[in-house]
Amino acid sequence: MFGVGRSVFSALLLAPCSLLPAPCSLLSRRSAQLLSMAIRILVTGGTFDKEYNEHTGELFFKDTHIAEMLRLGRSRVEVTIRTIMMVDSLDMTDTDRALIVQNCLRSEEDRIVITHGTDTMTETAAAIARNVLGKTVVLTGAMIPYAFGSSDGLFNLGSALSFVQVLPAGVYIAMNGQCFIWDRVRKNRERGEFEEIT
């Protein structure tokens, strides 16, 4: 009996969907949904990924911490990480922003998280909003480098990954546990947080 059942099961697995009953199409749709939920993480630098030089007291870039952060956060989300650049957002140029836009357009995934410096995050969000349609893009960053051990980056990354899975197509900024539409937010430098523009 087991042998017969197993061979029937194997035959069902190998049969084309057109020969199978309706549940096969449900599986195909579910597979398509899972593929569409894959997330691309684009790394651009910012405080998120800065390191501290103990000899000079300067902050600098080495490698991204994103993979380590996802591991420590026990994330089970399917992601692909791509480092585009490692720059302070105050040093980011229009050419850099064009490269970020290009990466968003070329991404196979429709859901994108971008790690970015907080000082010019809204400028990059505006560039993306002008050029990228039909995708959900969430920018996030940190006020304190992850390497310092008490960074807000891990929390912000987790928030961004959650928001990008449920929000409709558009461009957003996720900081401090909140999500803002790209053109309704600003950084309050005195308070060290992002706030909605009313």
SERO-4910 file (N, C-alpha, C, O; in steps of 0.05 Angstrom, whole numbers):
BEGIN
 pado doro    nc1    nc2    nc3   cac1   cac2   cac3    cc1    cc2    cc3    oc1    oc2    oc3
  Met    A     17    -24      0      0      0      0     17     25      0     12     44    -15
  Phe    A     38     25     17     56     49     18     70     53     -9     72     76    -17
  Gly    A     78     31    -22     92     34    -47     74     46    -68     83     63    -84
  Val    A     49     39    -69     30     50    -88     25     79    -83     26     96   -101
  Gly    A     21     85    -57     16    113    -50     40    131    -57     36    153    -67
  Arg    A     64    121    -52     87    137    -58     90    141    -89     98    163    -97
  Ser    A     85    121   -105     88    124   -134     66    143   -145     72    158   -163
  Val    A     42    142   -133     22    161   -142     30    190   -135     28    208   -151
  Phe    A     41    193   -111     51    219   -102     73    229   -121     74    252   -128
  Ser    A     92    210   -128    114    218   -146    103    225   -173    113    245   -185
  Ala    A     83    211   -183     72    217   -209     59    245   -208     61    260   -228
  Leu    A     46    251   -186     33    278   -184     54    300   -184     50    321   -196
  Leu    A     76    294   -171     97    315   -170    109    320   -197    117    342   -204
  Leu    A    111    299   -214    124    301   -240    105    310   -262    113    317   -283
  Ala    A     79    308   -257     59    315   -277     58    345   -282     61    360   -264
  Pro    A     53    353   -308     50    381   -313     25    392   -300      6    377   -296
  Cys    A     25    417   -293      2    429   -278    -24    427   -294    -45    424   -282
  Ser    A    -23    428   -320    -47    426   -336    -61    400   -333    -85    398   -338
  Leu    A    -47    378   -325    -59    352   -322    -69    347   -294    -82    327   -288
  Leu    A    -64    365   -275    -71    361   -247    -96    377   -240   -103    396   -254
  Pro    A   -109    370   -218   -132    385   -210   -125    413   -200   -102    420   -199
  Ala    A   -145    428   -194   -143    456   -187   -122    463   -166   -109    484   -168
  Pro    A   -118    446   -145    -98    453   -124    -70    459   -135    -55    474   -123
  Cys    A    -63    447   -158    -37    453   -170    -34    482   -177    -13    494   -173
  Ser    A    -56    494   -188    -54    522   -195    -52    539   -170    -39    560   -170
  Leu    A    -63    529   -148    -60    544   -122    -31    543   -113    -21    563   -103
  Leu    A    -18    520   -117     11    518   -110     27    537   -128     46    550   -118
  Ser    A     20    538   -153     35    556   -171     32    585   -163     51    600   -163
  Arg    A      7    593   -155      3    620   -146     18    626   -121     29    648   -117
  Arg    A     18    606   -102     32    610    -77     63    613    -82     76    629    -70
  Ser    A     73    597   -101    102    600   -108    107    628   -119    128    640   -112
  Ala    A     89    637   -136     93    664   -147     92    685   -125    107    705   -126
  Gln    A     74    681   -106     73    701    -83     99    701    -67    109    722    -60
  Leu    A    109    677    -62    134    675    -47    157    688    -62    174    702    -50
  Leu    A    158    685    -88    179    698   -104    175    728   -103    195    743   -102
  Ser    A    150    737   -104    146    766   -104    152    779    -77    156    803    -75
  Met    A    153    762    -55    160    772    -29    190    773    -23    198    783     -2
  Ala    A    206    763    -42    235    765    -38    243    794    -37    231    811    -51
  Ile    A    262    800    -21    270    828    -16    299    833    -24    316    817    -18
  Arg    A    303    854    -38    331    863    -44    339    884    -24    324    904    -19
  Ile    A    362    880    -12    373    901      6    396    914     -8    416    901    -16
  Leu    A    394    940    -12    415    956    -25    430    971     -3    418    987     11
  Val    A    456    967     -2    473    980     18    487   1004      6    499   1002    -15
  Thr    A    484   1028     19    497   1052      9    517   1065     29    530   1084     22
  Gly    A    518   1053     53    536   1065     73    521   1078     95    503   1067    106
  Gly    A    529   1103    101    516   1118    123    526   1108    150    543   1091    151
  Thr    A    516   1121    171    524   1114    198    520   1084    204    536   1073    219
  Phe    A    500   1073    192    494   1044    194    520   1027    194    524   1010    212
  Asp    A    537   1032    175    560   1015    170    587   1027    177    608   1017    169
  Lys    A    587   1049    193    613   1061    200    627   1046    222    615   1034    239
  Glu    A    653   1046    220    671   1034    240    686   1057    255    687   1079    245
  Tyr    A    696   1051    278    710   1071    294    740   1064    295    748   1042    303
  Asn    A    757   1083    287    786   1080    289    795   1089    316    794   1113    322
  Glu    A    804   1070    333    812   1076    360    836   1094    362    841   1108    382
  His    A    853   1093    341    878   1109    342    873   1138    334    885   1156    346
  Thr    A    856   1143    315    852   1170    305    825   1182    315    822   1206    314
  Gly    A    807   1165    324    781   1175    333    762   1180    310    741   1192    314
  Glu    A    770   1172    286    754   1178    263    735   1154    256    741   1131    263
  Leu    A    713   1160    243    695   1140    233    702   1134    204    709   1152    189
  Phe    A    701   1109    196    708   1101    169    691   1077    161    677   1065    177
  Phe    A    692   1071    135    677   1048    124    696   1025    118    719   1029    109
  Lys    A    687   1001    123    702    977    117    684    958    101    684    958     76
  Asp    A    667    943    115    648    925    103    621    930    115    618    941    137
  Thr    A    600    921    101    573    924    112    568    903    134    580    881    134
  His    A    551    910    153    544    893    175    517    879    171    508    865    188
  Ile    A    505    884    148    477    875    144    473    845    148    455    837    162
  Ala    A    490    828    136    487    799    139    489    791    169    473    774    178
  Glu    A    508    803    184    510    797    212    486    806    228    476    792    245
  Met    A    475    829    221    451    839    234    427    821    229    412    816    248
  Leu    A    424    811    205    402    793    199    405    767    214    385    756    224
  Arg    A    430    758    217    435    733    232    428    737    262    415    720    274
  Leu    A    438    759    273    432    765    302    403    769    307    393    762    328
  Gly    A    389    781    287    360    785    290    344    761    284    319    762    286
  Arg    A    357    738    277    344    713    271    323    717    248    301    705    249
  Ser    A    330    733    229    311    738    207    308    713    190    327    699    184
  Arg    A    283    708    181    277    686    164    266    696    137    254    681    122
  Val    A    270    721    132    261    734    107    281    728     85    305    729     89
  Glu    A    270    722     61    288    716     38    298    743     27    283    759     17
  Val    A    324    747     29    336    772     20    361    767      2    374    746      4
  Thr    A    366    786    -15    391    787    -30    404    814    -23    391    835    -26
  Ile    A    429    814    -15    443    838     -7    462    847    -29    478    831    -39
  Arg    A    461    872    -36    480    883    -56    491    909    -45    476    928    -39
  Thr    A    517    911    -43    530    936    -35    535    953    -60    550    944    -77
  Ile    A    523    976    -61    526    994    -83    550   1013    -79    566   1017    -96
  Met    A    551   1023    -54    572   1042    -46    574   1042    -16    556   1033     -2
  Met    A    595   1054     -6    598   1058     23    606   1087     27    630   1093     28
  Val    A    587   1105     29    593   1133     32    576   1146     54    554   1136     61
  Asp    A    586   1167     65    570   1184     82    550   1199     65    557   1209     44
  Ser    A    525   1200     73    504   1212     56    510   1242     51    500   1253     31
  Leu    A    525   1255     68    532   1283     63    551   1286     39    552   1307     27
  Asp    A    565   1264     33    583   1264     10    570   1252    -15    583   1251    -36
  Met    A    545   1244    -13    532   1231    -36    526   1252    -57    517   1274    -52
  Thr    A    531   1244    -82    527   1262   -105    502   1254   -121    490   1233   -116
  Asp    A    495   1271   -141    473   1264   -158    479   1238   -174    461   1223   -181
  Thr    A    504   1235   -181    513   1210   -195    509   1186   -178    500   1165   -187
  Asp    A    515   1188   -152    510   1166   -133    480   1160   -132    472   1136   -132
  Arg    A    464   1180   -130    434   1176   -129    424   1163   -155    406   1146   -154
  Ala    A    435   1171   -177    427   1159   -202    434   1129   -203    419   1113   -214
  Leu    A    456   1122   -190    464   1094   -188    445   1078   -171    439   1055   -177
  Ile    A    436   1090   -149    417   1078   -131    390   1073   -147    379   1052   -145
  Val    A    381   1094   -161    357   1091   -177    360   1069   -197    342   1052   -201
  Gln    A    382   1068   -211    388   1047   -231    386   1019   -219    375   1001   -231
  Asn    A    397   1016   -195    396    990   -181    367    983   -173    360    959   -174
  Cys    A    352   1002   -166    323    997   -160    309    988   -185    293    969   -184
  Leu    A    313   1001   -207    300    994   -232    308    967   -242    292    952   -253
  Arg    A    333    960   -238    343    934   -248    338    910   -230    340    887   -237
  Ser    A    330    916   -205    325    895   -186    302    877   -195    281    887   -203
  Glu    A    306    851   -194    285    832   -201    263    833   -179    240    827   -185
  Glu    A    271    839   -155    251    840   -133    235    866   -134    246    887   -142
  Asp    A    210    864   -127    193    888   -126    192    901    -99    180    922    -95
  Arg    A    206    889    -80    208    900    -53    237    904    -46    253    886    -46
  Ile    A    243    929    -40    271    937    -36    275    953    -10    259    972     -4
  Val    A    295    946      5    303    961     29    330    973     23    348    960     13
  Ile    A    333    999     28    359   1013     24    369   1023     50    356   1039     64
  Thr    A    394   1015     57    407   1027     81    422   1052     72    436   1051     51
  His    A    418   1074     86    427   1100     76    433   1118    100    422   1115    122
  Gly    A    451   1137     96    456   1157    116    432   1174    120    416   1179    102
  Thr    A    428   1184    145    403   1198    151    402   1227    142    381   1238    139
  Asp    A    426   1239    138    426   1268    132    413   1275    105    400   1296    102
  Thr    A    416   1258     85    405   1264     58    386   1242     49    382   1239     24
  Met    A    376   1226     67    358   1204     60    334   1214     44    325   1200     26
  Thr    A    322   1236     52    298   1246     38    305   1255      9    288   1252     -8
  Glu    A    329   1264      4    337   1272    -23    338   1247    -41    329   1248    -64
  Thr    A    349   1226    -31    351   1201    -46    323   1189    -50    317   1179    -72
  Ala    A    306   1191    -29    279   1181    -32    264   1196    -54    249   1184    -69
  Ala    A    269   1222    -56    256   1238    -77    265   1229   -104    249   1227   -123
  Ala    A    291   1224   -107    301   1215   -133    289   1188   -141    283   1184   -165
  Ile    A    286   1170   -122    274   1144   -128    245   1147   -135    235   1135   -154
  Ala    A    230   1164   -120    202   1168   -125    196   1179   -153    176   1173   -165
  Arg    A    215   1196   -163    211   1207   -190    215   1187   -212    205   1190   -234
  Asn    A    230   1166   -206    239   1148   -228    230   1119   -225    230   1104   -245
  Val    A    223   1110   -201    217   1081   -197    188   1078   -191    178   1088   -170
  Leu    A    173   1064   -208    145   1060   -204    139   1030   -202    154   1013   -212
  Gly    A    118   1023   -187    109    996   -185    126    979   -166    122    954   -166
  Lys    A    143    991   -150    158    976   -130    155    989   -103    150   1013   -101
  Thr    A    158    973    -82    158    983    -55    186    986    -46    201    967    -43
  Val    A    194   1011    -40    221   1018    -32    221   1031     -5    207   1051     -1
  Val    A    235   1020     14    237   1031     41    266   1037     47    283   1020     47
  Leu    A    271   1063     54    298   1071     62    299   1072     92    280   1079    106
  Thr    A    322   1063    103    326   1064    132    355   1070    138    372   1068    121
  Gly    A    361   1076    163    388   1083    171    391   1081    201    376   1067    214
  Ala    A    412   1094    211    418   1093    239    430   1119    248    444   1132    232
  Met    A    425   1127    273    438   1151    284    464   1143    298    482   1160    301
  Ile    A    467   1118    305    491   1108    319    501   1084    303    486   1066    296
  Pro    A    527   1083    297    538   1061    283    533   1034    296    534   1031    320
  Tyr    A    527   1014    280    521    987    290    546    976    306    542    963    326
  Ala    A    569    983    297    594    973    310    597    983    338    613    972    354
  Phe    A    582   1004    346    584   1015    373    570    997    394    574   1000    418
  Gly    A    553    979    384    540    960    402    513    969    414    498    952    424
  Ser    A    507    994    413    481   1004    423    466   1019    401    453   1039    406
  Ser    A    469   1010    377    458   1024    354    428   1019    351    418    999    359
  Asp    A    415   1039    340    387   1036    332    384   1022    305    361   1017    296
  Gly    A    406   1016    293    406   1005    266    392    978    264    377    973    245
  Leu    A    396    960    283    384    934    283    354    936    284    339    922    269
  Phe    A    344    953    301    315    957    303    304    969    278    283    961    268
  Asn    A    318    989    267    308   1003    243    308    984    219    290    984    202
  Leu    A    328    966    217    329    947    195    306    927    197    293    922    177
  Gly    A    301    917    221    278    899    225    252    912    218    235    900    206
  Ser    A    249    937    226    224    952    220    221    955    189    199    951    178
  Ala    A    243    963    176    242    967    147    234    941    133    219    941    114
  Leu    A    246    918    141    239    892    129    210    885    133    198    873    116
  Ser    A    199    892    156    170    887    161    153    905    144    134    896    131
  Phe    A    160    931    143    144    950    128    144    944     98    123    946     85
  Val    A    167    936     87    169    932     58    151    908     49    144    907     26
  Gln    A    145    890     68    129    867     61     99    873     60     84    858     47
  Val    A     91    894     72     62    899     75     52    925     61     28    928     57
  Leu    A     71    943     55     63    968     43     58    965     13     71    949      0
  Pro    A     40    981      2     36    981    -28     60    995    -41     77   1006    -28
  Ala    A     61    993    -68     82   1005    -83     84   1035    -76     64   1049    -73
  Gly    A    109   1044    -73    114   1071    -66    142   1073    -52    156   1053    -50
  Val    A    149   1097    -44    174   1102    -31    170   1112     -2    154   1131      2
  Tyr    A    183   1100     17    179   1106     45    205   1108     60    226   1099     50
  Ile    A    204   1120     83    227   1121    101    218   1109    128    198   1117    140
  Ala    A    234   1090    138    228   1076    163    250   1082    183    273   1075    180
  Met    A    242   1096    204    261   1104    225    246   1105    252    222   1113    253
  Asn    A    259   1097    273    248   1099    300    222   1085    304    205   1094    319
  Gly    A    218   1062    290    193   1047    292    170   1058    277    148   1048    278
  Gln    A    175   1080    262    153   1092    246    160   1091    217    183   1089    209
  Cys    A    139   1092    200    142   1092    171    129   1117    160    106   1123    167
  Phe    A    144   1131    143    134   1156    132    134   1155    101    151   1142     89
  Ile    A    115   1168     89    115   1171     60    138   1190     53    142   1210     68
  Trp    A    153   1185     32    178   1199     27    177   1229     28    196   1242     36
  Asp    A    154   1241     19    153   1271     18    138   1283     41    131   1306     41
  Arg    A    134   1267     62    121   1277     86    137   1273    111    126   1269    133
  Val    A    163   1274    108    181   1269    131    206   1286    129    215   1294    107
  Arg    A    217   1292    152    243   1306    154    258   1297    178    247   1285    197
  Lys    A    284   1301    177    301   1294    200    302   1318    219    309   1340    211
  Asn    A    295   1314    244    297   1334    264    324   1331    277    328   1313    294
  Arg    A    343   1347    270    371   1344    279    374   1350    309    392   1339    322
  Glu    A    358   1368    320    359   1374    348    351   1350    365    364   1344    385
  Arg    A    330   1336    357    320   1314    372    332   1287    363    329   1267    377
  Gly    A    346   1287    341    358   1263    331    338   1242    323    342   1218    328
  Glu    A    317   1250    309    297   1231    300    282   1243    276    284   1266    269
  Phe    A    267   1225    263    252   1233    240    223   1240    249    213   1228    267
  Glu    A    211   1260    235    184   1268    243    168   1274    218    179   1281    197
  Glu    A    142   1270    221    124   1275    198    121   1305    193    120   1321    212
  Ile    A    120   1312    168    114   1340    160     84   1342    157     71   1328    142
  Thr    A     72   1361    172     43   1365    171     36   1390    157     12   1396    154
***
